[in-house]
Amino acid sequence: MLEHVPMTARRDRGVYLARHAAAAAKAEEPEHAVEIGREAAQIAVETGSARMRRELTALERVMRPWHHAPVGRELAQALAPVNERE
């Protein structure tokens, strides 16, 4: 279904998701943040959006308190394909 959505709308959705994930992390809901961040990361890889990469970098910063926890490793794994494209 997303293949029928214009690329600009997909990028906007990805940015929104990355910001939503950061808000979840700020609300101390890291599992929810990772769940949302996974979808944003997938869109970032598909679109190559630099703006989304910046938003996902902000998510990584907000998630630092959980960096060594399993949820932090899940986020790192989800974002690995995005970071490889840089």
N, C-alpha and C positions, 0 to 999 in steps of 0.2 A: 504494500500500500504506500509506503514512503517513496517509492520510485516515482509516483505520480505527483508528489509534492514538489513545487519549485525549489531549487537548491537554496535560494535565499531564505525561504521559509524553514527549511531543514536546519540551516545554520542558526537562525533565530531561535528555533526550538531547542537546539543544543546549548546555546548560550543561556537560555532560560533554565534548562535542566541543570547546568553547571552551577548557576546562581542558587537554584533551589537546593541543590546538594550542599552548598556552602552554608546556607541558612539552617539546614538540618544539623550540620556539624556544630554550628554556633549554638544551636538549641540542645547540644549534647545528645544528639541522636545519630551517632556515627554509623550504625548499621544501615539506617535509612539513607544517610548521605552516600554511602557506598552503593547502595541499590540504585539510586538516582544517578550517581556519578558514572556508573557502568554504561547506562544508556547514552549519556552525554559523550563519553569517551568513544563509543561506537560511532556516533554521528561525526565526531571530530576526525576520526580516521577516514570515514567515507567522504567527508567534504574537504578536508585539508584546511579548515578554517583557523587562521592565526588568532582571531578574536576568541574562539573557543579554547584554544590552547592556553591563552592568558587566563581565562576564567577557570580552567582546570588547574592551572598553577596556583591560583588563589585558593581553590578547594584543597590542594595539597597542604598549603600553609595552615589553613584552619584545622586540618586533620592532624597536625603534628602531635598533639597530646596523645594520639592513639597510634603513633608511628610504629612502635614496637609490639603493639597488640595484634592479634589475628586480623581484626577489622582493618587496621592500618596496612597490613601486608596484602589484604584483599584489594584495597584501593590501589596500592602500588602495582599490583598485577593487572588490574583493570586499566590503569593509565599507561602501562608499559608500551602498548602499540602506539599511543599518541606521542609519547616521549621519543620513540624511535624515529618518528617522522620529522623531528625538528632539525 
